[in-house]
Structure formats: C-alpha cells, structure tokens
C-alpha cells in the first residue's frame, strides 16, 4: 500500500490522474440523471404518456439502479479496474441506444440498461476514492467526485434547451452520452487495481450472502435504510420539478431551463465543498446539515409561489441531492472491510436502498393525478429526516481514520 494512501501525504502523479478520471466518470451520472428530468415533458408528449405512465416509466428505468447490484458486487471478485472498464463501455452503448428509441418500451429498456452500467460505474468510483486516497482527504475526494455529478447536471441544464432545437430533438441529448468512450482508453491502459484489493488477492471470496453472516450485517441494514429514505426525496425532488413548474406554476421550458441552470450552477460549488465539510465537522454532523437542507429544500421547491423563491429552494434541493450522496458514500465505504466493501455498496445502495429510488416516482406519479405534483413530492421530504436520525443514533464517527480502523468500529 502506498505511503500516500496509508498516511496523509500529498497525492502522487497517478492519484492526481485517478482523481481526474473518477471525476469525469461521475460527471455523466449527474448529466444522465438530470437529462431524464429535463426531457420528461418532451418524452411524455412524443410517446403520449399520462402523469401516471410517466411515473411508471421513471420507476421502471430506476429498476436499473437496483440491478446494478450484479455488477457492483463483482468488484470484490473481478477487481475494481475490470468492473470500471465494463461499466464505461456499457453506458456508452446504452446511451446511444436510448437516442434510437422508437417508443416508451424501447426507451425504457435502453435507459434501464444505461442505469445499470452508470450506477455501477459510480459505485466503483467511490470504492476507488475510498481505497486509493489518504484518510485525511477521503471526504474531500469523495465530495469532489460526487460534486462532479452536479457539474454534469449544470452542463445538462445548459445544453438541453439548445439540443432540443436540433433536428433529432431530445435524442441529441443522449447521443452526447457516447463521449465517455474516451475514458475507456484510460481504463484499459493506465487505470491500476487498488492497492488494498491487490493486497488481498488470493484470499477466499465469500458467496452471495456472505455479508449477512458476517459481523457487519447490522451496519448493512442501517446504512441500507439511510439510502432508502434519502432516495425517497432526493430522486423525486429533482426529477419532477420541471413537471411541477410547468403544470402548476405556468413556467415555460425556457424559464425552467434558466432556473435549473441557475440552481445547478449555484449549488455546484456547495456540492464540491461538502467533502471538506464532512472532513472538518465529521460524517454524523454533516448528515444532520445535509439531510435538513434536503428536506427543507424539497418542501419549499414544491410549495412556494414566487419565481425567485422557487429558484432559491431549488438550489437547496439540488445541492442536497448531490451532497447527501457524498455523506452516505463516505459512510458506506468506511464502515466495511476491503473484501466486503463493494458487496456492501451493492446490497445497501443498489439492492435495498434503491427500492426507494424506484418506488418514490411510482407513488408520486400516481398521487400527482389526484392532488398535484407539489403536495405529492413535498410529502417525500420526511425521508431525509429519518435517514439523519439513523446516522446520529446508530453510527460511530469515522472522520480521519484509516479504513482498516473504521471497518472494525
């Protein structure tokens, strides 16, 4: 294990390149996530979908985030490097297939597959960040990499109004998803396996349910509940905001695009700073701050009337939707040992936590037909408060400690 990883030394040349690579890879997670939110009204119109059908489509696509479990857990068996390379190639292909969709079924299938690869790529990026960087900078690195997801959202918000005017319309947005193909070259030639994974190569690998027979099962349940309740709100708060602003506040596409771009741009530096924040004040207090902002921002963004106030509320919601992931990424990576780290991500985030990611849009879409988008989405704000309580009551502080120490807490 390198000195920079084991201690608090400066990043070496490879770590700086790795930092950039992981940041660019995560950029497309934010881009793709906001693309669906921005394009949903156009897709609904072209495919003649009701609000309930749109909610069902989003829920079906989000099943891919659960199925990513299959790929993520392989990182404990195949290695982090191999899984990362597979996910980059898979997402690139599926994004192109999305642009070629001819109806809601083909669109949904292509996007479901894209989410499998994209979320697996994101999860393995967080494992890389935890294992290859110094403990004193782990929160900062994870926060910046997650913040690049917010940068992807900014770029998406800025280019969608322009790309919608192209001859291919919303399909052009997904053709941009072919750009990550360039990352595959780095993954094949320059990306190394993590030092911690290499150190345990040859050790016995547990089966499908190995983590459930380990001393870490209680932690797994608790962090899975945190992910579930966080996703109830963070997913819907951004995904359906354009629907709310257009149908219940009378905004135009251009006005929504300006507000989303402004919110994404203002929230971006805050998202980048959250990693340093949790390195300074700790993961537990950081969870209190971020979850509180998420809950308040969601309620305000779906209940206020004035355009300026709604934009400010959206800033809070978009910041927290990214920041809440940085907090729980850090905790998930730090609470489990190397041989179970990817498995813990797969179980807690993908297979269990992401059920909230899937069920929330389904419930909100159905409720919106009866009571409107505003009250339906605002009701999900209780989720982050429950997650915050679980962190505060159940988890030890892991700030600044080596992974070998935090996984034994």
Buried (B, 14 or more C-beta within 10 A) or exposed (E): BEEBBBEEBEBEEBBEBBBEBBBBBBBBBBBBBBBBBBBBBBBBEBBEBEBBBBBBBBBBBBBBBBBBBEBBBBBBEBBBBBBBBBBBBBBBBBBBBBBEBEEBEEBBBBBBBBBBBBBBBBBBBBBBBBBBBBBBBBBBBBBBBBBBBBBBBBBBBBBBBEBBEEEEBBBBBBBBBBBBBEBBEBBEEEBEBBBBBBEEEEEEEBEEEBBBEBEBEEBBBBBBBBBBBBBBBBBBBBBBBBBBBBBBBEBEBEBBBBBBBBBBBBBBEBBBBBBBBBBEBBBBBBBBBBBBBBBBBBBBBBBBEEBEEBBBBBBBBBBBBBBBBBBBBBBBBBBBBBBBBBBBBBBBBBBBBBBBBBBBBBBBBBBBEEEBBBBBBBBBBBBBBBBBBBBEEBBBEBBBBBBEEBBEE
